[in-house]
């Protein structure tokens, strides 16, 4: 009986995750391709879905397993939905009486802040929560801080209204970048990887670099650069390429710590690789009010220099250790790899075309 109940609970949680993920995807595809909402509403709906998914996916305790929905999870999900829906329902009213905030406004604002801090704790640990909590306390305790860092202090109403009832706090530029750009590009890269683009890029790197001295390490660097062009996430890059390249480097004669360092370094540079860069690139474009394609263009030379430097490093290490390339029999043919997977390059070419030539916004380019 207990197993059946646990299985039902797990199934329910899984279905809730799928439902929320599909809803988030449908929302972003609709707003990217058909009609986008105002900035505040767009960010609010995005945040509701993200918070719900956070409480469904991440357990309350680090050592726990999120195989069923607990009462605590349900309470936080309801709090996230309620505080988000409050903005959606009373948006016009809040705008019309800007500055004259009610007790209900403040209540839902406090609820949102607590919910956000708990979601951050579950997803990233205590560091982010402690930093955010310290700055919130600083806003309250300013009169008691000595020296030039002291200030008159802010009331709870002022803090909550700034954080929750405007587009300068929780609903500021970073959330706007996530709601407008980042999700679409993550969705695009996830689809490409699921369709086999990661394997194609890895095989292409093997064909191009495997025969040279210290080939496996150079394959790791080039493969990470290729993967970085479709994913701005260093973690995803390591997972996608490191599981293959690190054992290959160790087998070729590299020490384990050097193999791990090469993969970590090369994968971190993926955030610099155009055309799909890390989240920071979108934030730069938003803050500086410049086209995303301008950031992409500015990153080409730094990305080239970064990966050239890493390649030189692994080459010198290979020469020092006397390591040779992989046997030709173990390497795929570059011509065969391109012939079999050339179609994987079409989305990237179209993305650059839409951004640079047609000059679509990143939202529309990502949608197409």
N, C-alpha and C positions, 0 to 999 in steps of 0.2 A: 504493500500500500504506500509505504514511504517512497519507494522508487518511482511508482507511478505518479505520485504527487510531485516529486522532484522533476520527473520528465515533463509533466504538464507545465510546471513553472518555467523550466528551461525553454520549452517550446514557446510559451507565451512571451518570454523575454526576447527570444530570437525573432518572433513575429513583430514585436514592438520595434525592435531595432531596424528590421527591414522596412517596416511601414514608415518610420521616421526618416530613414535614409532616402527612400523613394520620394517621400514628400519634399524633402530638402532639394533633391535633384530636380524634381518637377518644377518646384518654385524657381530655381535659378535658371533652368532652361526657358521657362516662360518669360521671366523678366529680361533675360538676355536677348531672346529672339522676338518677343511680341511687344511687351510693354513693361517698363521698369517703374516701380513705385518711387515716391519721394524718398530722400536720403534716410530720414528717421525711420519710416515704415519699413523700408528695405532692410535696414540694419536690424530692426527689432525682430522681424520675422526670421531672419537668418539666425539671430542669437537664440530665439526660442528653440529652434530645431537643434542647434549645436548643444545647448544646455541639456535638452532631453536626451540626446545621444550620449552625452558625457555621463549622465547618471545611470543610463542603461548599460554602458560598456565598462566603465571603471568602477571597481568595488570600493566600498567605504574604507576598508582596511587593505593595506598594501599586500599582506599575505593572504587575503581572502580571494575567493573566486566569484565572479559575477555570473553564476549559473542560474540564478533566480532573482526575482524582484523582491527586495525587502521592503518593509514598511517605511524605513528611513529613505530609501530610494524614491518610493512613491510620494512621500511628503515633499522632497526636494523637487521632483518633477512637477508636482502640482504648484509649488511655489514659483518655479521658473515660468510655467505656462501662465499663471495668474498675473505675475508682475509684468510679463510681456504683453499679454492681452489687454492689460489696463492701458498701456500706451496706445495700442491699436484702437480700442473702443473710444477712449476719451482724448484722442490726439488733437482734434480741433478745439475742444474745450480747454485743454492745457495750453495750447498756443495762444488762444484768445485772452486768457487770464495770466499771461506770462508775468511772473513775479509775485502773484497772489496765489500761492500754493496752499492747498488744504492739508489737513491731517491725513486724509486718505492718500494723497499724493506721496507724502513723506513715508507712510507705512509701506506702501508698495515699493518705494525707492529703497528703504532699508532691507526689505525682503529680497529685492534683486541683488543688492550688494552682498548679502550673506550667501545667497545662492551662487553667485559668481565666485566668491572666495572658496566655497566648498568644491565647486567644479574644478577650479584651478588646483586645489590641494590634491584632489583625486588624480588629475591628469598629469601634473608636473611635480608634485611634492610640496613640501612646506616652504621652500625658498621664496617662491612668488607670493605666497600668502603673507609671509612675514614682511616682505618688502612693502607690499600694498598696505598691510595693516599698520606698519610703522609710519607711512606717509599720512594715513587717515588719522592716526593718533596725533601726529605733528600738527595737523589742521586744528584739532581740538585744543592741544596743550601749548599752543604758541605763546600765550602770556606767561607761561612758566619756564620757557626756554631762555637762558641768559644770552647776552651778547647780541651780535648782529643777526643771528638766526631767529631771534624771537619776533613775534608778531602779536597783534591784538586777539587773534583767535577767530574761529568761525563757528557759527551755530550749527546744530544738526540739520536744521532746515536749509541753511545755505549750502552745506556740503552735499546733501542728498539732491537738492535741486540742480546743482552743478553737475553731479555725477550721473543722475538718472533722468532729469527733465530737460535735457538739452543735448545738442550734438557735439559737446565738448568734453564729455566725460566717458562713460561706458560706451556711448554711441558715437565716439569720435572717429578720427581718420583711420586708425588701425583696424577697427571693426568694419569701417566702410570699405577699406581695401579688401578685407576678407570677403565681405558680402558681395562686392562688385566684381572682383577679378580672381582672387586666389582660388575660390571653390571651382570655378569653371576650368581653370588650368590644371588643378589637381584632378578633376574629373577626366579631362582630356588625357593627361599622362597616365592615369590609371587604366583607361580604356586601351591606350596604345600598348602598355606593358602586358595587359591581359591578352591582347591579340597576338603577342609574340614579338613585339619590337625589341624588348630587352635581349632576348636570345639572338636576334638578328644583329644587334649592335655588338654584342659580345663576340659572336663569330667573326664579324667584320674586323674587330680589333685583333683577334687571333690571327686572321689572315694577313693583316697589315704589319704587325709587330712581332709575331711569335718567332720568326726566324732569326731575329737580331740577338746580339749578346744580351744575356739576362732577359730573354724574351718574355717570360711570364710576368715579371714586374712591369715591363713596358706595356704588355697587354692590359694589366690592371689599371695603369694610368690612362691609357687611351680609352679603354672601355668605360672607366668612370667619367671621363670627359664626354663621351658619347651619351652615356646615361644622364649626365648632368644637363645635356641639351634638351631633354624631355622631362626632367624632374629636378626641381630646385631643392629637394630634400636630401641632405647628406646621409641621414639614416636609411632612407629608401635606397639610396645609391649603394651604400655598404651592403645592405641585404641582397640587393639585386646582383651585384658583381662579386662581392667579397667571398661569398660561399663557394665560388668556383676558383677565383684567382688566388686567394690566400693559400689553400692546399697546393695549388699548382706551383706557387713561388717556393713554398717549403720543400716540395719534391725536387725542385730544380737546384736547391742548395742555399737559398736564402734562409737566414735565421728567422724564427717565428716572430720575434718582436719587430724585426725590420719589415717583414711581410705585412703585419698588421698596421704598422706605421704608414707604409706606402699606400695601402688601401684607404686608411682613414684620411690621410692628407689629400689624396686624389679625389676622394668622394666629397670632401669639404669644398673643394674648388668647383663642384657642380653648381653651386649657387651663383657662380660668375658666368656660367656657360649660356650664351644665347641659343635659341630664342626664348625658351621657357626657363626663366631664372627663379631665384628664391623670392620669398615674400618681401624681402627688403627692397628689391628692385621696384615693386609696385608701390611701396610706401614712398620711396624716393620720388617716383614720378608724380605721386599725389601731392606730396608736400611742396615740391618745386614747381608744380603745375606745368609739367612738360609731358610730351607724348612718351608712352612706354617704349616706343621704338627708338627714341633718342637715348634712353638708358641702355637699351640693347646694343646700340651702336657704340656707345662709350665703353661698354664692357668687353668688346671684341679683343682689343689689344691686351688689356690686363689678363683676360682669360688665356690668351695665347702665351703670354710671358709666364704665367703661373704654371701651366702644364709643361711648358718647355723646361722650366727650372726643375720640376719634379722628374721629368724624363732624364735630364742631365744627371741628377742625383742618383737615380737607379742605374744609369749607364756606368757611372764611375764606380759604384759599388760592385756591379757585375764584373767590371774589368779588374778590380782589386781581388775579387774572389775567383777570377778565372772562369766565370760561368758562360756557357754558350747558349745559343738559342735552341728552341725545340726542334726535333727532327721534322723534316718536311712531311713525312708520312702521317704525323699527328696534327698537321695544320690543314684547315680548309682552304680552298681556293677562293681568292678575293672575287674573281669573276663569277664563280659558282654562287657565292654568297649573295652578291649583288643581283645576279640573275633571278635567284629564288626570292629575294626579299626587297627588291627595289621599291615595291609599292608602299613599304613602311615609311619611306622618305616623303611621300606625297603630302601627308598632313603637315609636316614641318615646313615644306616648301610653300604650301598654301598659306600657312600662318604668317610666314615672313612676307609673302606677297600681299596679303590683306593688310598687314601692319605698315609695310614700307611703301608699297605702290598705290594701293587703293586708299590707304590711310584710314582704315576703319579703326574704331576704338578697340582696345583690348577685349572689351566685353563682346562686341559683335564678331571680332576676328576669332575669339575662342569659341563662340557659338557655331560659326560656320565650319 
